[in-house]
């Protein structure tokens, strides 16, 4: 069978393969502490589950409109007003099949073959692979710890060419957990706008910030595209539900694409998500955010004590991006050894780009503090055994 040439440019999602190896070890009886997966360990909040159960009890589980349930689009609009003081029309909000669905829709209406898009490196791997799927050309910006692993205006201006069509950033970012402050975000938006480009901002970790607030790009301009999700702050990973806020003139084209790609988002998930913004649910989610902060405060100093260097402290998401060069020559080898010898799963930098991936690892604080402490102790024992 013939395989499309584009597939040669689309790398596997290595963390998923690491998780499969960890699962195989667990099936064989090994104890594995999971610091690799970007998925909260909390169960779906009860009010969300109860909303889904009430809906299912009625038995009428049919398609919704491709843009999503009107009450849910209105609820998301209300969330922007309550959280950010922004008036975002529900007509600009598209409910999607996960944040990945939102990204695919946005890029689908923006990218022509050969178009260049600027992306930070390190960054979420699926972003560049979506561009390659659409025959666009991802151009990596080697971001540094001194700039919080975020693009600078100078980088964008220098890298912009006649083929460049946009900039895709994330705040808070995966894998670094760093944020773009309001002034930098506005400067980036202006730099892109004066060049006739599009700014696409991944805000799926909004709500999960510690000691700092994440600014929404929607406060800057009505011309930006913003992606968000029910997976991270709202803890609904398996429900596969997200949303996209787009300029009004693009919504009809996005709707046509959604109709063709997946008909409509999950009906059950949408009815469940209607409860995500209730005060009782929000209280649960805020308590969980506090717990994530406590976990971060265990993992961050613990890694430093073991010899990992964290040059840019994370203030969002649930990741620590750590320099392991003082401990090993190659992070992929170290990740394999930690998994097989110490029973700790962590993600090597290989997934996140070409900017010194061999020197970096991502650790996720998505398990309870006791397990994080056990994981740190196992890593310490492994490192001690290598020194002997």
N, C-alpha and C positions, 0 to 999 in steps of 0.2 A: 504494500500500500504506500502511496505517496504521502509525505508529511510536508505541510506548508513550510516554506523557507523561513518564515518569521519565527518558527519555534526554536530555531538554533540560537536566537538572541534572547529567549525567555528562559531564565535560570529557574531551577526548582526553589521552592521556599524551604530553605535548609532547616529552619527551626521545626517545621512540621516533621521532617525526617528524623531530627534529633528526638522529638517527642515519640515517634514510632519506636526508636531504639530503646528509649526509656520504658515504654510500655512493654516491650518484649522482655526486658530485664525484670520488670515487676511481675509479669506472668510466670517468670521462672523462679519467683520467690524473693527477689531482691527488694530491699527498701530503697526507694528513690525519693529525694526531696526535690520538688519541682520549682526551680527559680527561673525557668525558661519561658513559661507560657504567659502571653499577654491577655489573660482572662481572669477576672475576679473570681475568687473561690466562694463568694457568697451565693446563696440560693436567691432566686428571683423573689423580690419583696412580696410579702403576702397580699397587699392590696392589689398588686398587678395580677397575681395568680387568681385571686378571687374574681376580678373583672373578667378574666378569660373564661373562668368556669361558668360564670353567669351567662356570658355570651354563648358558650357552647351548649349550655342547657336548653337554649331556645332552638337549636338544631339548624338554624338558617345560616350556614357558612357558605356564602357565595362570593363571587368576585366583587371587589370595590372598583371605583374609578381608578384609572391608571395613576392619577396624581395623588391618590390616597383619600381616606375618609375626610370629608369637610370638617367634622368636629375635631378631628385630630390635627388638621392643619391649623385650625383656629386655636387649639390648645397650645401648639408650638408657638404661634404668634404671641399668645398671652405670656408664655414662658419668657420670650425675648423682652417683653415689656417689664415683667416682674424682675427678671434677673439683671438686665442690662439697661433698662429704661429706654428701649428702642421700640419704635412702632414699625413692625415689619408686616406688610400685608400678607394675609393667608394665601392670596393668589400667587405670591412669589415662592411659596413653600411647597416642595414636592416630597411626599413620603416615598421612601425607596426600599428596595430589598437589601437592607444593610447599607452601611457607609460605602462598602465596595460598589454596590449598585449605584449610589449617588455619584461616586467618582467616575464610573463608567459612563453614566448619562452625561455628566458635565464634559468630559473629554470627548465623548461621541459627537456632541454638537459643536465642539470647538476645534478639533484637530483634523487637519488634512494631511495626507501622506507627505512626508518630508519636513513637516513643521517641527521646529525645535522648541523644546520647553526646558526651562532651567529648574533644576531640583537640587536641594541640599544633599551633600554626601558627608557623613552618613545620613540615611533616611529610610523610610519604610519601603521595602523592596517592591511591593506590588505596584507602587505608583509608576516606576519606570517601565515595568512590564505591561501595564495597561497602555502606556504610550506606544510601546513596541507592537502590541496587538493591533492598534489602530494605525500602525505604520508611521507614527510620529518618531521624533528623535530626541530622547532624553539627553540633556547636557548637564553633567554633574558639576556642582559648585563645591569645592573642597572647603567645608566650613570648619572652623577651629574653635577650641575651647575658649579662647580669649574673646570671641564674639558669641559665647553661649551656644556654640554649634548651630548658629543661625546665619543665613546669608546677610551680607552687608550690602548697602547701597552701591558701594564701589565695585563689589564683585558682580552685581547684576549689570551695572552700567558697562563694565569692561567686557563682560561675556555676551552682551546683547549683539546680535548680528541681524542682517537683513532677513534671515529665515526664522528668527526667534518670534514666537507668538505669545509666550506667557511665562509666568513664574508660579510654581506650586510650592507652598510652604506649609508647615504644621506647627501649631502652638496650642498646647504643649506638644512636644515632638516625641516621636518614637524613632530611635531608641534612647535618646538622650534625656528626655524629661524636662527639657529647657523651654522657656517661653520667649516670645517676642514682646517687648514692651510696646506701649501704645505709640510712642514717638517713632520707633524703628518701623513698626508696622505701617504707620502713615507714610513714612519716607519711602518704604518699598512700594507701597501702592502708587504713590506719585511717580516714582521712577518708572514703573511699568506703564502707567497711564500715558505719560508724555511720549512714550515710544509706541503708543497704539496697541499695547498688549493687554493681556487679561491676567488678573491676579486670582488664583484659586487657593483657598485657605482651608486646611484640614483642622477642624476644631473638635474632633471626636473625643478628646480628653478634657474638654471644658467641664468644669465642676470639680475635677480632681486636681486641685492646686493646694499648695501648702506654704503659707506665709507670703503669698503673692496672688494677685488676681489676674486671670487671663482676660485680655481685651478682645472683644469680637471685632473682626474686620468689618462687620456690617455697620459699625459706628462710623466708619471712615467714608464709605461710598456705597451707593446703590448699584455700582457696576461690578463689584466683586462677586465671585462665586464662593459660597461657604458650605462645607460638608459637616454634618454632625451625625450622631449615632445614639441609639438606645442601648448600645452594648457596654460602654465603659462606666460612666457615672451612674447610669440607670440600671446597670447590671443585668442586661437582657441579651447576652451574647447569642444564645441559641435560638432566639426568636427571629433573628436576622431582619432587623428593622433599623432604618436610618432616615435621614432627610437631607435635602439639598435646598439651599436658598439661592435663587438665581435672579439676574435682572429680568424684569417683567417681559421684555421682548423675546427672551429665549424660552419662555415656559412652554409655548405651544410646540416648539421643536423637541423639547425634552419630553413632553407628553407623548408625541408620536414615537419617539425612540423607546420609551417605557412600554407602550402598548405592544411593540414588536418584540422587545427583549424578554419581558416576563409578565405581560398582561396587567398585573397589579401586584402590589405588595401583599404579604400574608394578611388575610382578613382577621384571623384570630389574633395575631400579634398586634394589629392596629387597635383592636378593641381592648386588648390588655393594656396597651400603652396609653390609652385614655386615662388610666388611673395613675400613670407615672408622675403626673404633676399635682396630684392631690396633696394637701398638707401632711397627712399621715405618712404618705410615701416619701415625701421630701425629708421628713424628720428621720426616717430610716436611712435614707441615702446620705444625709449629712453625718449621721453617726458612723456610717461606714467610711466616709471620707476621713473622719478623725482617726479611725483605726488604721487606715492606710498611712496617715502621717506618722503614727506611732511605729508602724512597721518600717517605714523609711528611716526613722531615727534609730532603729536597731541595725539595719543592713548597711547604711552608709558608713558609720564609723567602724563597723565590724570589718568591712572590706578594706578600709584604709589601714586598719591595724594588721591585716594579713599581708599588706604590701601592695595592694591595688591602689592606683592613683586615680582620683576623681577630680579633674581640673575644673569642671563646671558643674556645680551642684544642681541636682534636679529639683525643680519646684513644682512639677506637675506630672501627670500620668502616674505610672507605678513602676518606673524603671530607674536603674542606676547604670550608667555607661562608664565602664571602668577600664583604665589602661593597665594591662597585665604584662607589659613588656619587661618589668623588673623580675617577673616570675617565670616567664616562658618566652621562647622565641616566636611561637605561633599559637594564636588563640584557638584555632581549630583543634590542634593537637591537645592543648590544655583542656578544652571542653570535653573531648573524648576521654581523656584520662580521668577527669573529675567524675564523669558519668560512670565509667566502668570500675574505677578503683575506689572512689569515695561515695558513690551513690548520690551525686548532686548533679542535676541537670541545669546548665546555664547556656546561653546562646552565644556562639562566637561571632565576631564582627563580620564574617563572610557574607551574611545576608544583607548587610546595610550599605554596601557600596565598595568603592576602591580607595577610600581615604584611610589608609593605614588599618585595614580590617584585621590584620594579623596581630595587632597590638591591643585590640579592644575586645571586651565581652559585655554583653547586656545581662544584668540580673534583674528579675522581676520580683517585687515584693507583693505577690498575689496569694501568698499562703500566710498562715497565722504566725505570730511572733515566735512561738515555741519552735515551729519548724524552721524558721529563719535562723534562730540561734543554733539549732541542731546542724543546719547546713553549714553555717560558719565554722562550727566545731569540726565537722567532717573535712572541710577544706583545710583547716589548720593542721589536722592530723595528716592529711595527704602531703601538704607542703613540708611538714616536719620529717616525714618518712623519706622524702626525696633528698633532704639535706644530710641525712645520716650516711 
